[in-house]
Amino acid sequence: MQTEACSDIDFVMPWVDGSDPEWQKQRALCRGDEEKASVRSGVARYRDWGILPYWFRAVEKFAPWVRKVHFITCGQVPEWLNLNHPKLHFVKHEDYIPHQWLPTFQANTIELNFHRIDGLAEKFVYFNDDTLINAPVKPEDFFVDGLPCTCAGFHPGPSGAFSEGFGNIILNDLTLIDKHFDFRKSFKANITKFLRLRYGTVLLKTLYMLPAWWGSNSCRGFHTPHQAEAYLKSTFTEVWDKEKDYLERTCSHKFRDKTDVNQHLMYYWQLMSGKFHPRRHSFTALYLAEQKHGEDHIRLNIDKLTDDIKHHKHCLICINDADNNSDETARDIFSEIAGKIREAYSEAYPEKSSFEL
């Protein structure tokens, strides 16, 4: 087993304070007609749950072996953050994103250029600020024999959760995958990785989809879990070498655009290359915060979520904010559930980490 002293795995975590007036002003100046065609640039893209300190507390408590934490912002610094922590690398957009694409207000540009971060390890785990470690994890939970661990499977394709044009981005990813990989060859070469009982319901979907896709020799969709995803830096370099023009065009957009690709392209590339190791589906849990079916739907999720936080039922949890409602009632509900989440985290992690001043 690897120890803290020999771990060669980094964590990468971008963050933005969407309530910052200066950031809001700069974003407004860049809007113009471009944002009218943007994808999912609503309130949920930048809303803060107020749980960032607990992300660091969980890392220190449950993953002390991490080599380095690359914390990315546009220059914003949480007032409580200890910038002198030996494992913390504070990264501004301008430190790694080519200047011609700055400022940027879309995650695609921020994510697609991770490989340019100075000192980034070959093996790294990408966290969104809504994805938190929730129980003890080992390096082997993210990489085995140098390969990223994931729950691999197929999905019917972009729909439902991929509304408001986001599905177009996933389809763009898949189009590039079909350009570079023969589905049958990749599947047969890695059949024992794609068909694993530990995948649970994901395996059932794969078996259901497989006959139709085998006939077309095209993968129409991958299971894409909302979780911290393990990557090889060399995968990013390889994809940039093969699709530089497309990636540059995506990064030139200040806001998400339906013609973009995103970092899922790198994830799919690893799957089709066979550069992954199977991991159980139950390793992570997704809690969706949206008012799709009214307030009761939200309360049901929040009760399960706070119980998971307090009792550490899953190793990773994702609190995905999919509610773009900005009316007063929606804001009140968000404030209430965000308060309950912070209360649960305060109970689970009462002590400051060394990442905090």
N, C-alpha and C positions, 0 to 999 in steps of 0.2 A: 504493500500500500504506500502511496505517496505521502509525504509529510509536508508540513508548512515550509520547511527549509528548501525542499527540492521542487515545489510546485512551479510549473512553467505556464500557468494559465492566467490570463488577464480577464477582468470584467470591463465592459464598456457601457456607459450609461449617459445618454443625452438628457438634458433637462432644460425647461424654459419656465420663467415666471411670467405667465400671461397677464398678470395684473400690473406689471411694471409700466408706468405711464410713458417712459422713454421708449420702451420696446413697442408699445401700442402706437406711439406717434410714428416711429420708423416704419412699422408695418402699414399704417394708413397711407404714408407717403408712397409706398411701393405698390399699393393696391391698383388704382386705375381700372382699366377695362380687363386687366389680366385676371384679377381675382373673380370676376363674374363667371369665368369659365373654369375656375379652380374646382378641385374635388375635395369634399369633406373638409372645408376650412372653417367650420362652424365653431361654436363655443367649446364643444368637447375636445377639440384639438389642443387647446391651451389651458384648460381648466385644471387647477391644482387642488389635490385632495389634502394637502398639508401633512403628508406622511413621509416626506423625504428623509428626515432624521432617522426614522424607523427602518428605512431601507439600509442605511449604513449600520445601524445597530444589529440588524439581522445578519449582514455580511460578516461583521466582526464576531458575532456569536456562533453562527452556523457554518461559515466558510473562512476560517482564519488562515487557511492555506493559500488563499489567492495571492498571486505575485504582485499585481498592481491593479488599481481601480482608475480607469480613465474616465473622468467626469467632464462631460462636454456641455458647454453653454455658449451663447453668443457673446459672453463677457460678464454675464450676471454671476454674482457670487452670493450664496446664502450667507447671511451675517453670522451664522453659528458654525460655519464650516471651517475646520482646521486645515488650512492650505499647506501647513508644514508637516502633515502626516507623511511618514516615509513611504507608505503604499499608495498615496493619492497623487495622481497626475492630473492637474487642472488644465483642461484643454479648451481654448477658445476656437470658434469656427475659423477664424483667420489663421490659426496655427496649422491647419491641415487641409482646409478646403481652398482650392485655387481662387485667387482674388476676383477673377472675372465673374464668379457665380455668387458673390457676396454683395449685400446681405441676402440671406435666404430665409424663407419662412415656410419651407416644406421639408418634411422628414426625409424624403427621398434623397435629396442632395446630401444631407447630414449623414445618412446611413451608407450610401453607395461609396463614400470616400473614406470609410473607416481605415482601410489599409494604408492610408497616408499618415496616420497618426504616428508621430515620432516615438520610437521605442515600443510600439505595440507588439506583443508576442504573436508567434505563429498561431497559437491556439488561444482563442478568446471566446467569451460568452457575452452576447449582446442582450442587455436588459433595457426595456422601457421603464420609465419611472412608475408605471402602474403594475410592474411585475416584480414581486418580492420573494426572496428566500423565506421559507416558513418553517423549516425544520433542518436538522443537521444534514449537510450534503458533503459528498466526497468528490475529489477530482474525477474519480471514475464514473460519477453520475453524469459528467459532461463530455469526457473523452476516454476512450478505451483504445489502446494500441495506436494512439495518435489520431484516431478518427472521432469526429463529432457524434455525440449520442443524440438520438431523436426517435420519435414514434413515427415511422414512415408509412404512408398509405395513400390511397387515391380518394378523390372526392368528385361528386357529380359536376362541379364547376362553379364559377362565380354566380352567386344569387343570394337573396336574403340579406345576410350581413354585409355583402359587397354592394350596397346600394349607392346611389348618388354618384355613379361613375367609377367607383373604386374597382368594380368588376372589370372595367376596361384595362386597368393597370395590370391586373392579374392575367388577363388574356394576352396582354403584350408580353408579359413574362413567359407565358406558355408558348407563344409564337416563336420566341427566340430559343427556347428549349428544343422545340421541334426542329428548328433550323440546324442545331448542332448535335442532336442525339437521335438514334434510332430506338424507338420505344421498346420494341421486342427484344433487341439485343441487350439493352440496359437491364430490362426486367429479368431476362433469362440469366444474365451474368450475376445478378444479385437477388435471385429468387428467394434464397433462404433469409435474406435481410428484410424483404418486403412482406413475406408471409410468416408472421410470428404470432403465437397465441397471446403473448404479453401485450399485443396491441388492442385486444378486446374488441369493442364495437368498430374500431377503425379497420381491423382486419375484415370484419363482415362487409363493410362498405367496399373494401378493395376487391373482395371475391365477387361481389355483386356487379361492380363496374367492369371487371377485367374482360369478360367475353366481348362486350361491345368495343372496348378500346383495342383489343387484340385484332379485331377485324379491320380497324382503321389505321392501326400502327401509329396511333397518336395519343398522347396522354392529355386528357381534357381538363384535368384538375388534380391537385395534390391536397392531401390533408395538411393544413397549415395551422398548427396549434398556436394559440395565444400564450406564449411562454418565453422564458429566456432561451435564446437559441444559440447553440454552439457553432462556431465557424472556424475555418482555416483562413488565415490571411492570404495564403497563396491562391485560394479560390477567387477572392476578389481580384487579385492581380491577373489571373487567367481570364476571367470574364471581361475585364477592362481591355486586355490584349485582343480579345476576339470581337468585342462589340463597343469599341471606343466611341464611335460616332453617335450611336444610340444613347449611350450613357452620358455623353457630353450634352446632347440635346436635352435630355431629362434634367440635368443639373443646371441648365440655363434658365429653367422656369423658376420664378420667384415663389410661386405657389403650385400646389399639385395640379397636374393637368392630365386629362384622359389619355394623352399619348405617351405618358411616362411609363417607365418600369420602376420597380422598387427592389428592396433588399431580398424579397422572396425569390427573386431570380437567382441569387447566390445560393439560397437554400435548395431550390429545385435542382440547380446545377450539381450540388453535392450529392443529391439523391440519385440523379441519373448517372453520375460518375462512379457511384458505389462508395463514395467517401463518407460513410456514416456507419454507426454501430447502433443496433436496435435498443430502444429503451421503453419501459412499460408506459402505457397510456396514463395510468393513475399517478404518475410522478407529479403531475401538475393539475390544477383546477382553475377553471375560468368562472368569474363572477361578473355577469353583465349588468351594468347599471344603466338602465334605460326605462323610460316611462311608456313602453309600448302598450301595456295592458293596464295602465293606471297605477296608482300608488301602491296597491296591494302587491303587485308584481315586484316592485322595488323592495318592499319590506320583506318579502319572502327571501329574496337574494341576500339582503343585508343580514338577516338572522343567521343564515347558513355561513355567510362570510365571517362574521364576528366569532362564531363558534369555531371555525377553522383556525382563525388567528390565535384564539386563546388556547386551543388544544392541539395545534400544529398537526392537523390531519394530513395535509399534503406538503410535499417538499417545496413546491413552488405554487404561488397563487398569482392570478392576474385579475386586477380590478379594472375591467375595461369600461371606460366611460363612452357609451355610444349614444347618449341623449344630447341632441343639439338644440333642445327647446330652451329658449331664453326668456320666456315670460316669467312673471313674478311667482306664480305657483311652482313652476319648475325649479326656479332658483331657491325657493324656500325648502322644497323637498331635497334638493342637492345639499343644501346647508345642513339639513337634519341628518341625512345619511352619512355625510362626510364627518360630522361630529361623532357619530356612533363608531365609525371606523377608527378615528383618532383615539377615541376612548378605549377601544379594544386593543389597539397597539400600545397605548400608554400602560395598560395593565400587563400586557405580554412582555414589554421591553421598558421597564421603568428607569433603568440606568442609562446614562449617556455613554456613547461609545467614544473611543479615542479619536474618531473622526470629527468630534464636536468640540468646540471651545468651552 
